[in-house]
């Protein structure tokens, strides 16, 4: 299973996971987490007609095209999961029985990681399966 968000590090993780799954003849679960932005614990008002899932679907579509172009025989299973990224990835990995969870690392460094949190660190800490963190 691999988590993607459209960033360059997550696309590197997707490439690594696709190669691994293809080599081992396994299905690849691609997961995008989403959640509504909050301000003071309340959801921000959204413009009329805005679909909060659209960006997640766009990321999955890009991931599908990337994988299909390079690994046409790979079975891809996609998931759009509500919640903060780390929680969504850990929960989905458990739900699908993932044997491995792959994420990209943006490399913000220790100080920034303390201030904004690190998805890869949270995933590595809480996942019930082995985790690979792909650095760019």
C-alpha positions as CSV (number, residue, x, y, z in Angstrom):
1,X,0.0,0.0,0.0
2,X,1.2,3.5,-0.8
3,X,0.0,6.9,0.3
4,X,0.0,9.7,-2.3
5,X,-0.9,13.4,-2.1
6,X,0.4,14.6,-5.5
7,X,3.7,15.9,-4.1
8,X,7.0,14.9,-5.7
9,X,8.0,12.8,-2.7
10,X,4.7,10.9,-2.7
11,X,5.1,10.2,-6.5
12,X,8.6,8.8,-5.8
13,X,7.0,6.6,-3.1
14,X,4.4,5.5,-5.7
15,X,7.1,4.6,-8.2
16,X,9.0,2.6,-5.5
17,X,5.8,0.8,-4.4
18,X,4.7,0.0,-7.9
19,X,8.1,-1.5,-8.7
20,X,8.0,-3.6,-5.5
21,X,4.4,-4.8,-6.1
22,X,5.1,-5.6,-9.8
23,X,8.2,-7.6,-8.9
24,X,6.4,-9.6,-6.3
25,X,3.2,-9.9,-8.4
26,X,1.0,-8.2,-5.7
27,X,-1.9,-5.8,-5.9
28,X,-1.1,-2.2,-5.1
29,X,-3.4,-0.2,-2.9
30,X,-3.1,3.6,-3.5
31,X,-4.5,5.8,-0.8
32,X,-5.3,9.5,-0.7
33,X,-6.4,11.0,2.6
34,X,-8.6,14.1,2.7
35,X,-10.3,16.2,5.3
36,X,-12.0,19.5,5.5
37,X,-9.9,22.4,6.7
38,X,-10.7,23.6,10.2
39,X,-10.5,26.9,11.9
40,X,-10.8,27.0,15.6
41,X,-12.2,23.4,15.4
42,X,-15.0,24.4,13.0
43,X,-15.0,23.5,9.2
44,X,-14.2,26.5,7.0
45,X,-17.1,27.6,4.8
46,X,-16.7,26.2,1.3
47,X,-17.7,27.9,-1.9
48,X,-21.0,26.8,-3.4
49,X,-20.5,23.8,-5.7
50,X,-17.0,23.0,-4.3
51,X,-16.5,19.2,-4.1
52,X,-13.9,18.5,-1.4
53,X,-13.2,15.1,-2.9
54,X,-12.2,16.4,-6.3
55,X,-8.6,17.1,-5.5
56,X,-8.2,13.6,-4.0
57,X,-9.8,12.1,-7.1
58,X,-7.4,14.1,-9.3
59,X,-4.4,12.8,-7.4
60,X,-5.6,9.2,-7.7
61,X,-6.2,9.7,-11.5
62,X,-2.6,10.9,-11.9
63,X,-1.3,8.0,-9.9
64,X,-3.4,5.5,-12.0
65,X,-2.0,7.0,-15.2
66,X,1.6,6.9,-13.9
67,X,1.3,3.2,-12.8
68,X,-0.7,2.1,-15.9
69,X,1.9,3.6,-18.2
70,X,4.9,1.9,-16.5
71,X,3.3,-1.2,-15.1
72,X,0.4,-2.2,-17.3
73,X,-0.1,-5.6,-15.6
74,X,-0.2,-4.3,-12.1
75,X,-3.6,-4.5,-10.3
76,X,-4.2,-1.1,-8.8
77,X,-6.8,-0.6,-6.0
78,X,-7.6,3.0,-5.1
79,X,-8.9,4.5,-1.9
80,X,-10.0,8.0,-1.0
81,X,-10.1,8.1,2.8
82,X,-11.4,10.8,5.1
83,X,-9.1,12.0,7.8
84,X,-5.7,13.4,8.4
85,X,-3.1,11.7,6.2
86,X,-1.3,9.6,8.8
87,X,-4.4,8.4,10.5
88,X,-6.0,7.6,7.1
89,X,-3.0,5.6,6.0
90,X,-2.6,3.6,9.2
91,X,-6.3,2.8,9.4
92,X,-6.5,1.8,5.7
93,X,-3.4,-0.3,5.9
94,X,-5.0,-2.3,8.8
95,X,-8.3,-2.5,6.9
96,X,-6.8,-3.9,3.7
97,X,-4.3,-6.1,5.5
98,X,-1.3,-4.4,3.9
99,X,1.9,-6.3,4.1
100,X,3.9,-3.1,3.6
101,X,3.1,0.6,3.8
102,X,5.1,3.1,1.6
103,X,5.2,6.8,2.1
104,X,7.3,9.7,0.8
105,X,9.3,12.0,3.0
106,X,9.4,15.7,2.2
107,X,12.5,16.2,4.4
108,X,11.4,19.3,6.3
109,X,13.9,18.5,9.0
110,X,13.7,18.1,12.7
111,X,12.6,21.6,13.7
112,X,9.9,21.9,11.0
113,X,8.8,18.4,11.8
114,X,8.2,19.4,15.4
115,X,6.2,22.4,14.4
116,X,4.0,20.8,11.7
117,X,4.2,17.1,12.4
118,X,5.5,14.4,10.1
119,X,3.2,12.1,8.3
120,X,6.0,9.6,7.7
121,X,7.0,9.7,11.4
122,X,3.5,9.1,12.6
123,X,2.9,6.3,10.1
124,X,6.2,4.6,11.1
125,X,5.2,4.9,14.7
126,X,1.6,3.7,14.5
127,X,1.4,1.3,11.5
128,X,0.9,-2.4,12.3
129,X,2.9,-3.5,9.3
130,X,6.4,-2.7,8.1
131,X,6.8,0.9,6.7
132,X,9.1,2.1,3.9
133,X,9.9,5.8,3.8
134,X,11.1,6.9,0.4
135,X,13.3,10.0,0.5
136,X,13.9,12.1,-2.5
